[in-house]
Amino acid sequence: MTKTIIIIGAGQAGLQSCVSLRQGGFEGKIVLVGDEPHAPYQRPPLSKKFLAGEIELERLNLRPDAFFREADITLALGTAVTAIDTGARTITFDDGDTQSYDTAILATGTRSRLIPIPGHDLDGVMTLRRIADVEFFRPYLALGSRVAIIGGGYIGLEVAAVVRALGLEATVFEAESRVMQRVVSPDVSNFFTALHRENGVTIEADCAISRIVGDSHCTGVETSDGRVFEADLVLVAVGAVPNTELAKAAGLAIDNGIAVDDHARTSDENIYAAGDCTSFPSGKFDRRVRLESVQNAIDQAKAAAAAIVGKAYVYDPVPWFWSDQYDIKLQITGLSQGHDTAELIGDPKNKSFSVVYSQNGRLIAVDSINQPRAHMLARRAIGGPRADYDPLV
């Protein structure tokens, strides 16, 4: 059996790999490497309760320190891996040290997508992906009064809700014609646009940013049509990029992420990968998919660990995601891209409704707004005939 496993990436997938390996009976050495100084922590609260100051840093921790001692997990935090030698089965750290592995798991996650426009490097311009980002962000929230948010996706809208709760001005700039356009129907986009406007957020759709204004510190943003909006703080929230550079340099196959098979194994038989950084074959959706979600990170890490300890099974999940904005919980099951029908069930005015997506008569996704039962039913029904799903039953 494998003697030493090195897990690169100390996020949700990296931690779950440790947990599942021990639960699966692996008794060898496990090393968990993370380039942040923090032990594995929750990321979803970063743009919500942690940003708002409602929870302390310690409450983000996924496991207490005692877990790593008791499970005999070696933590290598605040250090980065710069290279993997697949032939020698070694990794190189940023301080030049090397370490041998029998099996490696890549759980390198994603990083914030940047926008190469003038002013992107001004003081007061930031992204939100890590604890350090929030700690850098908060002082500006205390001092500033106007926040410009570039990007009308989950993170941008969640931060807008927090900003308004703190009594600051928030303007969301979305280059597409509606917020969350890539992932939800017009009914859902319109609902959230109205919700944010009711709470005092200004939403500018069909509005690209040409530059960020300012000398040393940002003072606003300029749109492609020449308008200038004043701002004390600019958040860039235009999506994420999978961290594949390490894998690519090691010669592993890349396909919109680190390409893995349905057991989470990469193109190298001794290396597995899990979480946001991977793309895997989905039988349910007849294509390779890359998912950015907590549940995928957890479940794919379980699949990788199972394969390593000789208990492999096919990983083909039903994707699901959520977003909390004000008193509204949006839950998405499945992937709606490629749908040919989108049926609205319920009345958005009641702040409780669903949108059901089908493709050739097959249920492929459901967006549920404040309808947890509809969400759970959808998770069981995805991939079957549309007629088999009725959230009102």
C-alpha positions in Angstrom: 0.0 0.0 0.0 1.1 3.6 -0.5 3.4 4.7 2.2 3.6 8.5 1.9 0.8 10.7 0.5 1.4 14.4 -0.1 -1.7 16.6 -0.5 -1.0 19.9 -2.2 -3.7 22.4 -1.2 -5.0 22.9 2.3 -8.6 23.8 1.5 -11.8 21.8 1.7 -10.7 19.1 -0.7 -7.3 18.8 0.9 -8.7 18.4 4.3 -11.3 15.9 3.2 -8.6 13.9 1.5 -6.9 13.6 4.9 -10.1 12.6 6.7 -11.2 10.0 4.1 -7.7 8.4 3.8 -7.6 7.8 7.6 -11.3 6.6 7.6 -10.4 4.3 4.7 -7.7 2.6 6.7 -4.6 4.3 5.3 -1.9 4.2 8.0 1.0 5.7 6.2 2.4 9.3 6.3 0.1 12.1 5.2 1.5 15.6 4.5 -0.9 18.5 3.9 0.7 21.4 2.2 -0.9 24.9 2.1 0.5 28.2 0.9 -1.6 30.2 3.4 -0.6 30.3 7.1 -4.0 29.1 8.1 -5.2 25.5 8.7 -8.1 24.5 6.5 -11.0 26.8 6.8 -14.4 27.5 5.3 -14.5 29.9 2.3 -18.2 30.6 1.8 -18.5 32.8 4.9 -15.7 35.0 3.6 -18.0 37.1 1.5 -20.9 37.0 4.0 -20.7 36.6 7.8 -16.9 36.9 8.1 -16.7 40.0 6.0 -19.5 41.5 8.0 -17.7 40.7 11.3 -20.4 38.4 12.5 -18.1 35.5 13.1 -14.5 35.3 14.3 -11.6 33.9 12.5 -11.5 30.8 14.7 -15.1 29.8 13.7 -13.9 29.5 10.1 -11.7 26.5 11.0 -13.0 23.2 9.5 -11.2 21.1 12.2 -9.6 21.9 15.6 -5.9 21.7 15.9 -6.3 18.5 17.9 -7.6 16.7 14.9 -4.4 16.9 13.0 -2.4 15.7 16.0 -4.7 12.8 16.7 -5.0 11.8 13.0 -1.2 12.1 12.6 -1.4 14.6 9.8 1.8 16.6 9.1 0.9 20.2 8.3 3.2 22.3 6.1 1.5 25.7 6.1 2.7 29.0 4.7 4.7 27.2 2.1 4.2 26.7 -1.6 5.1 23.8 -3.9 7.0 25.0 -7.0 7.5 21.8 -8.9 6.6 18.1 -9.1 9.0 15.6 -10.6 6.7 12.7 -11.6 9.6 10.5 -12.6 11.4 10.8 -9.3 8.1 11.2 -7.4 9.3 14.3 -5.5 7.9 17.7 -4.9 10.0 20.9 -4.5 9.0 23.6 -2.0 9.6 27.3 -2.4 12.5 27.2 0.0 14.3 24.6 -2.2 13.6 21.6 -0.1 12.3 18.4 -1.7 10.2 15.6 -0.4 9.4 12.2 -1.9 5.9 10.8 -2.3 4.3 7.5 -3.3 1.0 9.2 -4.2 0.1 12.9 -4.5 -3.2 14.6 -4.4 -3.6 18.0 -6.1 -6.2 20.2 -4.4 -4.9 23.5 -5.6 -8.3 25.2 -6.0 -8.8 28.5 -7.8 -7.7 32.1 -7.7 -9.6 35.3 -8.4 -9.7 36.2 -12.1 -8.1 39.6 -12.7 -9.1 42.3 -15.2 -6.2 43.8 -17.2 -7.5 47.4 -17.3 -5.7 50.6 -16.4 -5.8 51.2 -12.6 -6.2 47.6 -11.6 -3.1 47.9 -9.4 -4.2 51.0 -7.5 -4.5 50.9 -3.7 -8.1 50.1 -2.7 -8.7 47.7 -5.6 -9.0 44.1 -4.4 -10.4 40.6 -4.9 -12.0 38.4 -2.3 -10.8 34.8 -2.2 -8.8 34.3 1.1 -8.8 35.3 4.7 -6.0 37.8 3.9 -8.3 39.5 1.3 -11.0 40.0 3.9 -8.6 41.4 6.5 -7.3 43.8 3.8 -10.8 44.7 2.8 -12.3 45.5 6.2 -10.4 48.7 7.0 -11.5 50.2 3.7 -15.1 49.3 4.5 -14.8 51.2 7.8 -13.3 54.3 6.2 -15.1 54.4 2.9 -18.6 55.0 2.0 -18.9 54.0 -1.7 -18.0 50.6 -2.9 -17.9 49.7 -6.6 -18.3 46.0 -7.4 -17.1 44.8 -10.8 -19.1 41.6 -11.5 -22.7 40.6 -10.8 -22.1 36.9 -9.9 -22.5 35.2 -6.5 -19.5 36.9 -4.8 -20.3 40.4 -6.1 -24.0 40.2 -5.1 -23.2 38.7 -1.7 -20.7 41.4 -0.9 -23.2 44.1 -2.1 -25.7 42.7 0.5 -23.1 43.0 3.2 -22.0 46.5 2.2 -25.6 47.7 2.3 -26.1 46.1 5.8 -23.1 48.1 6.9 -24.8 51.3 5.7 -22.4 51.9 2.8 -23.2 52.7 -0.9 -22.8 49.8 -3.3 -22.9 49.8 -7.1 -22.6 46.5 -9.0 -21.3 46.7 -12.6 -22.2 43.7 -14.8 -20.9 43.5 -18.4 -23.6 41.0 -19.4 -27.3 42.1 -19.8 -28.3 40.7 -16.4 -26.7 39.5 -13.1 -25.7 35.8 -12.8 -26.5 35.4 -16.5 -24.3 32.4 -17.0 -26.0 30.3 -14.3 -29.7 31.3 -13.9 -32.7 32.2 -15.9 -34.0 35.7 -16.6 -36.7 35.2 -13.9 -34.1 34.5 -11.3 -31.8 37.4 -12.5 -34.7 39.8 -12.5 -35.7 38.7 -9.0 -32.3 39.3 -7.5 -31.9 42.6 -9.4 -35.1 43.8 -7.9 -34.1 42.5 -4.5 -30.8 44.4 -4.5 -32.4 47.6 -5.8 -35.0 47.4 -3.0 -32.1 47.3 -0.6 -30.4 50.3 -2.0 -27.9 48.7 -4.3 -27.3 50.4 -7.7 -27.0 47.8 -10.5 -25.6 48.7 -13.8 -26.0 45.9 -16.4 -24.6 45.9 -19.9 -21.9 48.0 -18.4 -18.2 47.1 -18.9 -15.5 48.9 -17.0 -12.7 50.5 -19.1 -10.5 51.7 -16.3 -10.2 52.3 -12.6 -9.7 56.0 -11.8 -7.2 57.4 -9.3 -3.6 58.3 -8.8 -2.2 56.1 -6.0 -5.6 55.2 -4.5 -8.7 54.4 -6.5 -11.3 57.2 -6.6 -13.8 55.6 -9.0 -14.4 53.6 -12.1 -15.0 54.6 -15.7 -17.4 52.6 -17.9 -16.9 51.9 -21.6 -19.4 54.6 -22.5 -17.4 57.2 -20.7 -19.4 57.6 -17.4 -17.4 57.9 -14.2 -18.7 56.6 -10.9 -17.0 57.7 -7.7 -15.8 55.0 -5.3 -13.6 54.6 -2.3 -13.1 50.9 -2.8 -13.3 48.7 -5.8 -13.9 44.9 -5.6 -13.1 42.8 -8.7 -15.4 39.8 -8.6 -15.4 38.5 -12.2 -14.9 34.8 -11.5 -12.1 32.4 -10.7 -9.3 30.6 -12.6 -8.3 27.0 -11.7 -4.7 26.7 -10.4 -3.3 24.3 -13.0 0.2 25.7 -13.5 1.9 23.2 -11.2 0.1 20.3 -12.8 0.8 21.5 -16.4 4.5 22.0 -15.6 4.6 18.4 -14.3 3.2 17.2 -17.7 -0.3 16.3 -16.5 -3.3 16.6 -18.9 -5.2 19.9 -18.6 -8.7 20.4 -19.9 -10.5 23.4 -18.3 -8.8 22.3 -15.1 -6.6 19.4 -14.2 -8.2 16.5 -16.2 -9.1 13.5 -14.0 -11.0 10.3 -14.7 -14.1 9.2 -12.9 -11.9 8.0 -10.0 -10.2 11.4 -9.6 -7.0 10.1 -11.1 -4.9 12.4 -13.3 -3.0 11.3 -16.4 -0.2 10.2 -14.0 -1.2 7.0 -12.2 0.4 8.2 -9.0 -1.3 11.6 -8.8 -5.0 12.3 -8.1 -6.7 15.7 -8.0 -9.9 17.0 -6.4 -12.0 20.1 -6.0 -12.3 23.4 -8.0 -9.1 22.8 -9.9 -10.3 19.7 -11.7 -12.5 18.7 -14.6 -14.0 15.3 -14.7 -16.2 13.2 -17.0 -19.9 13.6 -16.2 -22.2 10.8 -17.4 -25.2 12.8 -16.2 -24.4 15.7 -18.4 -22.5 13.9 -21.2 -19.4 16.2 -21.0 -16.5 17.1 -18.9 -17.4 19.6 -16.1 -15.5 21.7 -13.6 -17.4 22.6 -10.5 -16.6 25.3 -8.0 -18.5 24.2 -4.9 -17.9 23.0 -1.4 -19.8 19.8 -2.0 -17.8 18.9 -5.1 -14.6 19.5 -3.2 -15.7 17.2 -0.4 -17.2 14.4 -2.5 -14.4 14.3 -5.1 -11.8 14.2 -2.3 -13.7 11.2 -0.9 -13.6 9.5 -4.3 -9.8 10.1 -4.6 -9.1 8.7 -1.2 -11.3 5.6 -1.9 -9.4 4.9 -5.1 -6.1 5.2 -3.3 -7.0 2.7 -0.6 -8.4 0.2 -3.1 -12.1 1.0 -2.8 -12.6 2.9 -6.0 -16.0 3.9 -7.3 -17.3 6.1 -10.1 -17.6 9.7 -9.3 -20.5 11.3 -11.2 -22.3 13.7 -8.8 -25.4 15.8 -9.1 -23.9 19.4 -8.7 -25.4 21.8 -6.2 -24.6 25.2 -5.1 -26.1 28.0 -2.8 -25.9 31.7 -2.3 -27.3 33.7 0.7 -28.3 37.3 0.0 -30.2 39.3 2.6 -33.0 36.9 3.8 -33.0 34.9 0.6 -31.4 31.5 0.0 -30.8 30.6 -3.6 -30.1 26.9 -4.1 -29.1 25.5 -7.5 -29.2 21.8 -8.4 -27.7 20.5 -11.6 -26.3 22.5 -14.6 -28.8 24.5 -16.7 -26.5 25.2 -19.7 -28.0 23.8 -22.8 -31.6 23.7 -21.6 -34.4 24.1 -24.1 -37.2 24.9 -21.6 -37.2 26.9 -18.3 -40.5 26.7 -16.4 -41.3 29.1 -13.6 -43.1 27.5 -10.7 -44.5 29.8 -8.1 -44.6 33.6 -7.8 -41.4 35.6 -7.4 -43.4 38.3 -5.6 -43.8 35.8 -2.7 -40.0 35.4 -2.5 -40.5 31.7 -2.8 -40.4 30.0 -6.2 -38.4 27.7 -8.5 -37.3 27.5 -12.1 -37.1 24.1 -13.6 -34.8 23.5 -16.6 -35.2 20.6 -19.1 -33.4 19.4 -22.2 -35.2 17.1 -24.6 -37.7 16.3 -21.8 -35.0 15.4 -19.3 -34.6 17.3 -16.0 -31.1 18.9 -15.9 -31.4 21.7 -13.3 -33.6 23.5 -10.8 -33.1 26.9 -9.2 -34.9 27.2 -5.9 -35.5 30.4 -4.0 -36.4 29.9 -0.3 -37.7 26.4 -1.2 -35.5 23.9 0.5 -37.9 21.0 -0.2 -38.0 21.7 -4.0 -34.2 21.7 -3.9 -33.9 18.3 -2.1 -36.5 16.8 -4.5 -34.5 18.1 -7.5 -31.2 16.6 -6.2 -32.9 13.2 -6.2 -34.5 13.6 -9.6 -31.8 15.2 -11.8 -31.1 13.2 -14.9 -34.6 11.6 -15.0 -37.7 12.5 -17.0 -39.0 16.0 -16.3 -42.4 14.5 -15.6 -41.0 12.7 -12.5 -40.3 16.0 -10.8 -43.0 18.0 -9.1 -41.9 20.3 -6.3 -45.5 21.0 -5.4 -46.3 17.4 -4.5 
